[in-house]
Amino acid sequence: MSSSETGHGGQAHGSVKEYVTGLILSIVLTIIPFYLVMSGVGSDTLTVVAIVVAAVAQVLVQMVFFLHMNGSSEQTWVTTSAIYTIFIVLFILIGSMWIFEHLNHNMLMGH
């Protein structure tokens, strides 16, 4: 039996093992940054880097284990739309941070 079975409408559904693995990885990737922030073990820079790395890993785990995204040719539109969505989110986040920085700089010119 393959790791993903075809269900109603040709949609792929994962096995219980895939869902449990994804759940465990998601919990671990949530606990690590939470522990670093609550305990104050590392420096601020280490904590921020750990949060960003865990967030990226969390997104990848969600996409692979729960959305069943892979490199197969049947999922070309799903992969394309995911890449487009990531690009738009990054564009909005980076643009917003750039605007905030320039607003902060321009509003505090006289101080």
C-alpha positions in Angstrom: 0.0 0.0 0.0 1.3 3.4 -0.9 1.7 6.2 1.6 -1.1 8.2 0.1 -4.4 6.6 -1.0 -6.8 8.0 -3.6 -10.1 9.0 -2.1 -13.2 10.7 -3.4 -12.6 12.8 -6.5 -9.1 11.6 -7.0 -7.8 13.5 -4.0 -4.8 12.1 -2.2 -5.3 11.3 1.5 -2.4 10.4 3.8 -2.0 7.5 6.0 -2.4 7.6 9.8 1.4 7.3 10.1 1.9 10.4 7.9 -0.6 12.4 10.0 1.0 11.3 13.3 4.5 12.1 12.0 3.4 15.5 10.9 1.6 16.1 14.2 4.7 15.2 16.2 7.0 17.3 14.1 4.6 20.2 14.4 4.5 19.9 18.2 8.3 19.7 18.4 8.7 22.7 16.1 6.3 24.7 18.3 7.9 23.6 21.6 11.5 24.5 20.7 10.9 28.3 20.1 8.5 28.4 23.0 11.1 27.0 25.3 13.8 29.4 24.1 11.6 32.4 24.6 10.2 31.4 28.0 13.4 30.2 29.5 15.7 32.9 28.1 18.5 30.4 27.5 20.1 31.9 24.5 20.8 35.4 23.3 18.1 37.5 21.6 19.7 36.9 18.2 19.8 33.1 18.7 16.1 33.1 19.8 15.0 35.1 16.7 17.0 32.9 14.4 15.5 29.8 16.0 12.0 31.1 15.7 12.5 31.9 12.0 14.0 28.5 11.3 11.3 26.7 13.2 8.6 28.7 11.4 10.0 27.8 7.9 10.3 24.2 9.0 6.8 24.3 10.3 5.4 25.6 7.0 7.3 22.8 5.1 6.0 20.1 7.5 2.4 21.4 7.1 2.7 21.4 3.3 4.2 17.9 3.0 2.4 16.0 5.7 -1.0 17.7 5.8 -1.5 19.3 2.3 0.3 16.3 0.7 2.4 18.6 -1.6 5.2 16.9 -3.5 7.0 17.3 -6.8 4.7 15.1 -8.8 3.4 16.4 -12.1 -0.2 16.1 -11.0 0.3 18.9 -8.5 1.8 21.5 -10.8 -1.0 24.0 -10.2 -0.8 23.4 -6.4 2.9 24.0 -6.3 2.7 27.0 -8.6 0.0 28.6 -6.4 2.0 27.9 -3.3 5.1 29.6 -4.7 2.9 32.5 -5.8 1.4 32.8 -2.4 4.8 32.7 -0.7 6.0 35.4 -3.1 3.1 37.6 -2.3 3.4 37.2 1.5 7.1 38.0 1.4 6.4 41.0 -0.9 3.9 42.3 1.6 6.0 41.6 4.7 9.2 43.1 3.3 7.3 46.1 1.8 5.6 46.7 5.1 8.8 46.6 7.1 10.5 48.9 4.6 7.6 51.4 4.9 7.6 51.2 8.7 11.3 51.9 8.8 11.1 54.9 6.5 8.1 56.2 8.4 10.0 55.9 11.6 13.0 57.6 10.1 11.0 60.5 8.6 8.8 61.1 11.6 11.7 61.4 14.0 13.8 63.7 11.8 13.7 66.7 14.3 14.6 64.6 17.3 
